Amino acid sequence: MKDHGKATVMNRRKLRGDSLTGRITKNWELYLFIAPAFLYFLIFHYGPMYGIQIAFKNFIPTKGIMGSEWVGFEHFERFFNSYYFWDLLWNTLSLSFYELAIGFPLPILLALAFNEVRNGAFKKTVQTITYAPHFISIVVMSGMIITFLSPSTGMIVKMIELVGMEAPAFLTDPRWFKTVYVLSGVWQSTGWGTIIYLAALSGVDPQLHEAAIMDGASRFKRVLYINLPTIIPTITILLILNVGNILGVGYEKVLLLQNPLNMDSADVISTFVYRTGLVSAQYSFSTAVGLFNSVINALMLITVNRIAKRTSDTSLW
């Protein structure tokens, strides 16, 4: 009986192996199609995780990672006890939540508005105009912002002065940095962000609208009670992803718009990591700060996903 049991287990394993091999062989085109994305994440996202241990060592390039001295949580303690810790955290969180509060609902509203437009030519024209800024690179976009808001020759500054108002110092006043950053981001990404919601709205059953019209429902009520509930799962997923990256403010645009006069509100964790790691060559310290940033983002993602799972049927996992 023992031999029979072992033979059965081995046969099952063999069948499973053959089945997996058969599926791969049968669908090799699909595996080949996904291979570049798989290799990209494996090489550029999972591979570099080997270097995380630098955060717990006093890394010296000549000694390598394995040869460097282990110092435990020394670099984390240095960051937490530094005078700039709370300033960096506040700047990062305030900029992220400001961007989330303004930038997240606008694509939803724009998509709902696009969905109600019946003039095809007008709809395509407006969509093209709103999508176009997405294809402008961050460097070019930052250059345009600096040019438009220049105190001496800026187009927006001149327009404000033409109506008899005094233009604020958009580029040098720390109080204006977050507003300039967020509104320029809204201009660049809102139109492109509507694509996902428009795709979700395309799944609305026309018969629901026909029945609502027969019952005398206005267009606003049909948007509120038919279109909006349809895209709620999409909204939930994107909100989870956005909150899960709440400390992940990209350093490129912030760095390009920074100057010595607005650093009080323009210095965030990502730019601090860039400055200490690449400019000052404090590799271990910058890795520790970056790891702290990633851990907080991961915890936020898990927390928000769990809340969404308990309050609705939509979650990432």
Solvent accessible surface area in square Angstrom, and as a share of the most:
residue,aa,sasa,rsa
1,M,198,0.88
2,K,167,0.71
3,D,114,0.59
4,H,127,0.57
5,G,33,0.32
6,K,133,0.56
7,A,46,0.36
8,T,45,0.26
9,V,67,0.39
10,M,130,0.58
11,N,86,0.44
12,R,145,0.53
13,R,152,0.55
14,K,136,0.58
15,L,121,0.60
16,R,153,0.56
17,G,35,0.34
18,D,78,0.41
19,S,51,0.33
20,L,88,0.44
21,T,84,0.49
22,G,36,0.35
23,R,122,0.45
24,I,73,0.37
25,T,92,0.54
26,K,162,0.69
27,N,50,0.26
28,W,138,0.48
29,E,92,0.41
30,L,122,0.61
31,Y,99,0.38
32,L,114,0.57
33,F,170,0.71
34,I,106,0.54
35,A,31,0.24
36,P,86,0.54
37,A,50,0.39
38,F,126,0.52
39,L,88,0.44
40,Y,107,0.41
41,F,100,0.42
42,L,86,0.43
43,I,100,0.51
44,F,130,0.54
45,H,89,0.40
46,Y,140,0.53
47,G,41,0.39
48,P,80,0.50
49,M,103,0.46
50,Y,127,0.48
51,G,18,0.17
52,I,58,0.30
53,Q,43,0.19
54,I,25,0.13
55,A,0,0.00
56,F,41,0.17
57,K,16,0.07
58,N,68,0.35
59,F,43,0.18
60,I,66,0.33
61,P,83,0.53
62,T,131,0.76
63,K,121,0.51
64,G,25,0.24
65,I,33,0.17
66,M,141,0.63
67,G,47,0.45
68,S,8,0.05
69,E,116,0.52
70,W,153,0.54
71,V,35,0.20
72,G,15,0.14
73,F,131,0.55
74,E,97,0.43
75,H,16,0.07
76,F,20,0.08
77,E,100,0.45
78,R,116,0.42
79,F,2,0.01
80,F,85,0.35
81,N,125,0.64
82,S,21,0.14
83,Y,191,0.73
84,Y,46,0.18
85,F,17,0.07
86,W,174,0.61
87,D,85,0.44
88,L,3,0.02
89,L,29,0.14
90,W,170,0.60
91,N,7,0.03
92,T,0,0.00
93,L,51,0.26
94,S,19,0.13
95,L,0,0.00
96,S,9,0.06
97,F,96,0.40
98,Y,71,0.27
99,E,62,0.28
100,L,33,0.16
101,A,67,0.52
102,I,63,0.32
103,G,21,0.20
104,F,31,0.13
105,P,52,0.33
106,L,63,0.31
107,P,13,0.08
108,I,17,0.08
109,L,108,0.54
110,L,44,0.22
111,A,0,0.00
112,L,18,0.09
113,A,54,0.42
114,F,7,0.03
115,N,36,0.19
116,E,22,0.10
117,V,41,0.24
118,R,165,0.60
119,N,92,0.47
120,G,39,0.38
121,A,75,0.58
122,F,115,0.48
123,K,52,0.22
124,K,143,0.61
125,T,76,0.44
126,V,40,0.23
127,Q,29,0.13
128,T,89,0.51
129,I,115,0.58
130,T,34,0.20
131,Y,44,0.17
132,A,53,0.41
133,P,10,0.06
134,H,68,0.30
135,F,143,0.60
136,I,45,0.23
137,S,59,0.38
138,I,65,0.33
139,V,102,0.58
140,V,82,0.47
141,M,0,0.00
142,S,3,0.02
143,G,34,0.32
144,M,50,0.22
145,I,10,0.05
146,I,74,0.38
147,T,82,0.48
148,F,55,0.23
149,L,14,0.07
150,S,20,0.13
151,P,95,0.60
152,S,76,0.49
153,T,104,0.60
154,G,0,0.00
155,M,107,0.48
156,I,66,0.33
157,V,5,0.03
158,K,91,0.39
159,M,115,0.52
160,I,38,0.19
161,E,83,0.37
162,L,154,0.76
163,V,107,0.62
164,G,70,0.67
165,M,124,0.55
166,E,161,0.72
167,A,21,0.16
168,P,43,0.27
169,A,48,0.37
170,F,22,0.09
171,L,28,0.14
172,T,44,0.26
173,D,24,0.13
174,P,40,0.25
175,R,203,0.74
176,W,85,0.30
177,F,5,0.02
178,K,32,0.14
179,T,30,0.17
180,V,16,0.09
181,Y,16,0.06
182,V,0,0.00
183,L,95,0.47
184,S,11,0.07
185,G,15,0.14
186,V,23,0.13
187,W,114,0.40
188,Q,18,0.08
189,S,58,0.38
190,T,18,0.11
191,G,2,0.02
192,W,98,0.35
193,G,23,0.22
194,T,0,0.00
195,I,65,0.33
196,I,89,0.45
197,Y,5,0.02
198,L,31,0.16
199,A,65,0.51
200,A,26,0.20
201,L,5,0.02
202,S,93,0.60
203,G,64,0.62
204,V,20,0.11
205,D,65,0.34
206,P,90,0.57
207,Q,125,0.55
208,L,97,0.48
209,H,33,0.15
210,E,103,0.46
211,A,55,0.43
212,A,17,0.13
213,I,96,0.49
214,M,165,0.74
215,D,123,0.64
216,G,66,0.63
217,A,31,0.24
218,S,58,0.37
219,R,125,0.46
220,F,143,0.59
221,K,110,0.47
222,R,30,0.11
223,V,25,0.14
224,L,68,0.34
225,Y,150,0.57
226,I,24,0.12
227,N,0,0.00
228,L,51,0.25
229,P,67,0.42
230,T,50,0.29
231,I,0,0.00
232,I,82,0.42
233,P,62,0.39
234,T,30,0.17
235,I,23,0.12
236,T,25,0.15
237,I,47,0.24
238,L,36,0.18
239,L,66,0.33
240,I,1,0.01
241,L,84,0.42
242,N,64,0.33
243,V,17,0.10
244,G,10,0.09
245,N,86,0.44
246,I,5,0.03
247,L,1,0.01
248,G,27,0.26
249,V,10,0.06
250,G,36,0.35
251,Y,83,0.31
252,E,85,0.38
253,K,14,0.06
254,V,0,0.00
255,L,56,0.28
256,L,70,0.35
257,L,9,0.05
258,Q,30,0.14
259,N,40,0.21
260,P,126,0.79
261,L,119,0.59
262,N,2,0.01
263,M,59,0.26
264,D,116,0.60
265,S,12,0.08
266,A,0,0.00
267,D,19,0.10
268,V,0,0.00
269,I,1,0.00
270,S,21,0.13
271,T,0,0.00
272,F,11,0.05
273,V,39,0.23
274,Y,66,0.25
275,R,76,0.28
276,T,11,0.07
277,G,6,0.06
278,L,132,0.65
279,V,98,0.56
280,S,56,0.36
281,A,53,0.41
282,Q,64,0.29
283,Y,86,0.33
284,S,7,0.05
285,F,4,0.02
286,S,8,0.05
287,T,39,0.23
288,A,1,0.00
289,V,0,0.00
290,G,22,0.21
291,L,32,0.16
292,F,27,0.11
293,N,20,0.10
294,S,62,0.40
295,V,70,0.40
296,I,52,0.26
297,N,18,0.09
298,A,47,0.37
299,L,99,0.49
300,M,57,0.26
301,L,46,0.23
302,I,76,0.39
303,T,71,0.41
304,V,29,0.17
305,N,2,0.01
306,R,136,0.50
307,I,98,0.50
308,A,12,0.09
309,K,119,0.51
310,R,195,0.71
311,T,109,0.64
312,S,47,0.30
313,D,155,0.80
314,T,25,0.15
315,S,29,0.19
316,L,63,0.31
317,W,149,0.52
